[in-house]
Amino acid sequence: MTVAVLRERITGERRVAVTPESAKQLVALGLAVVVEAGAGSEAGYPDAAYREAGAEVLEVVDLARAHVLAHVRPLPAATAKGLGAGAITVGLLSP
């Protein structure tokens, strides 16, 4: 199972859905974790920290192959449409 993490694209958003520590925990559970390059930089987590945790850091994450997408902000429609059938999103929604 693959957990994907994208860089938050809203100006001023400094949070990231998965930290290197939580990525390490997910990897220890047997999950693959893919992180978009720069996803954690605004929160103070460099790409190297994700690699050290066992995550794969990619310039472009193929959402169609993700089983779970972790996010902070509500997903733009284009991002949601890029997910494969049956994918799960874990994040915040705006009422």
C-alpha contacts under 8 A as a table, 3 or more apart, distances in Angstrom:
res1	aa1	res2	aa2	distance
1	M	31	L	5.42
1	M	32	A	6.12
1	M	66	A	7.72
1	M	67	H	6.01
1	M	68	V	7.91
2	T	31	L	5.94
2	T	32	A	4.62
2	T	33	V	5.73
2	T	34	V	7.18
2	T	65	R	7.49
2	T	66	A	5.23
2	T	67	H	5.29
2	T	68	V	6.37
3	V	31	L	7.02
3	V	32	A	6.13
3	V	33	V	4.82
3	V	34	V	6.27
3	V	66	A	6.00
3	V	67	H	6.14
3	V	68	V	4.70
3	V	69	L	5.82
3	V	70	A	7.05
4	A	33	V	5.92
4	A	34	V	4.88
4	A	35	V	5.89
4	A	36	E	7.94
4	A	61	V	7.33
4	A	63	L	7.41
4	A	66	A	5.86
4	A	67	H	7.78
4	A	68	V	6.15
4	A	69	L	4.83
4	A	70	A	6.20
5	V	17	A	6.79
5	V	18	V	6.83
5	V	33	V	7.75
5	V	34	V	6.31
5	V	35	V	4.75
5	V	36	E	6.19
5	V	39	A	7.22
5	V	69	L	6.07
5	V	70	A	5.35
5	V	71	H	6.54
6	L	35	V	6.16
6	L	36	E	5.03
6	L	39	A	5.79
6	L	61	V	7.48
6	L	70	A	7.60
6	L	71	H	6.91
7	R	16	V	7.20
7	R	36	E	6.05
7	R	37	A	7.45
7	R	38	G	6.36
7	R	39	A	3.80
7	R	40	G	7.10
8	E	13	E	6.66
8	E	14	R	7.90
8	E	15	R	7.62
8	E	16	V	6.99
8	E	39	A	6.79
8	E	71	H	7.54
8	E	72	V	7.19
8	E	73	R	7.19
9	R	13	E	7.40
10	I	13	E	5.65
13	E	42	E	7.73
14	R	42	E	4.82
14	R	43	A	5.21
15	R	40	G	7.52
15	R	42	E	6.96
15	R	43	A	5.51
15	R	72	V	6.97
16	V	19	T	6.79
16	V	39	A	6.51
16	V	40	G	5.62
16	V	42	E	7.98
16	V	43	A	6.50
16	V	71	H	7.20
16	V	72	V	6.44
17	A	70	A	5.64
17	A	71	H	4.97
17	A	72	V	5.39
17	A	91	G	7.42
18	V	21	E	7.98
18	V	22	S	5.89
18	V	23	A	6.21
18	V	70	A	7.10
19	T	22	S	5.23
19	T	23	A	6.06
19	T	40	G	7.16
19	T	45	Y	7.20
19	T	50	Y	7.67
20	P	23	A	4.90
20	P	24	K	6.12
20	P	45	Y	7.18
20	P	49	A	5.86
20	P	50	Y	4.84
20	P	53	A	5.79
21	E	24	K	5.09
21	E	25	Q	6.46
21	E	53	A	6.89
22	S	25	Q	4.97
22	S	26	L	6.24
23	A	26	L	5.09
23	A	27	V	6.13
23	A	33	V	6.62
23	A	50	Y	7.01
23	A	53	A	6.20
23	A	54	G	7.33
23	A	55	A	6.53
24	K	27	V	5.13
24	K	28	A	6.14
24	K	53	A	4.57
24	K	54	G	6.18
24	K	55	A	7.48
25	Q	28	A	5.03
25	Q	29	L	6.44
26	L	29	L	5.11
26	L	30	G	6.74
26	L	31	L	5.58
26	L	32	A	7.55
26	L	33	V	7.27
27	V	30	G	5.12
27	V	31	L	4.90
27	V	32	A	5.96
27	V	33	V	6.67
27	V	53	A	7.74
27	V	54	G	6.37
27	V	55	A	7.26
28	A	31	L	7.25
32	A	55	A	6.96
33	V	54	G	7.63
33	V	55	A	4.86
33	V	56	E	6.25
34	V	55	A	5.64
34	V	56	E	4.76
34	V	57	V	5.83
34	V	58	L	6.95
34	V	61	V	7.12
35	V	39	A	6.72
35	V	50	Y	7.64
35	V	55	A	6.79
35	V	56	E	6.13
35	V	57	V	4.78
35	V	58	L	6.16
35	V	61	V	7.18
36	E	39	A	5.51
36	E	57	V	5.72
36	E	58	L	5.08
36	E	59	E	5.70
36	E	60	V	6.16
36	E	61	V	5.90
37	A	47	D	6.29
37	A	57	V	5.58
37	A	58	L	5.46
37	A	59	E	5.17
37	A	60	V	7.70
38	G	41	S	5.16
38	G	42	E	7.91
38	G	46	P	7.06
38	G	47	D	6.29
39	A	42	E	7.52
39	A	47	D	7.77
40	G	43	A	5.30
40	G	44	G	6.29
40	G	45	Y	4.68
40	G	46	P	6.12
40	G	47	D	7.08
41	S	44	G	5.05
41	S	45	Y	5.04
41	S	46	P	5.29
41	S	47	D	7.40
42	E	45	Y	7.38
45	Y	49	A	6.41
45	Y	50	Y	7.74
46	P	49	A	5.51
46	P	50	Y	7.14
47	D	50	Y	5.30
47	D	51	R	6.45
47	D	57	V	6.68
48	A	51	R	4.99
48	A	52	E	6.13
49	A	52	E	5.07
49	A	53	A	6.26
50	Y	53	A	4.98
50	Y	54	G	6.52
50	Y	55	A	5.37
50	Y	56	E	7.34
50	Y	57	V	7.12
51	R	54	G	5.17
51	R	55	A	5.01
51	R	56	E	5.97
51	R	57	V	6.57
52	E	55	A	7.32
58	L	61	V	6.05
62	D	65	R	5.77
62	D	66	A	7.04
63	L	66	A	5.10
63	L	69	L	7.91
63	L	79	T	7.96
63	L	82	G	5.75
63	L	83	L	5.05
63	L	84	G	6.98
64	A	82	G	5.90
64	A	83	L	4.69
64	A	84	G	4.40
65	R	83	L	7.59
65	R	84	G	6.62
66	A	69	L	6.57
66	A	83	L	7.06
66	A	84	G	7.18
66	A	87	A	6.78
67	H	84	G	7.66
67	H	86	G	7.42
67	H	87	A	4.74
67	H	88	I	6.24
68	V	87	A	5.66
68	V	88	I	4.72
68	V	89	T	5.61
68	V	90	V	7.21
69	L	87	A	7.50
69	L	88	I	6.30
69	L	89	T	4.71
69	L	90	V	6.17
70	A	89	T	5.92
70	A	90	V	4.83
70	A	91	G	5.84
71	H	74	P	7.53
71	H	75	L	7.67
71	H	89	T	7.40
71	H	90	V	6.24
71	H	91	G	4.73
71	H	92	L	7.15
72	V	91	G	5.13
72	V	92	L	5.51
73	R	91	G	6.82
73	R	92	L	5.63
73	R	93	L	6.63
73	R	94	S	7.82
74	P	91	G	7.25
74	P	92	L	5.94
74	P	93	L	4.88
74	P	94	S	6.27
75	L	79	T	6.15
75	L	80	A	6.18
76	P	79	T	5.35
76	P	80	A	6.45
77	A	80	A	5.12
77	A	81	K	6.11
78	A	81	K	5.12
78	A	82	G	6.33
79	T	82	G	5.15
79	T	83	L	6.95
80	A	83	L	5.56
81	K	84	G	7.95
83	L	87	A	6.26
84	G	87	A	5.67
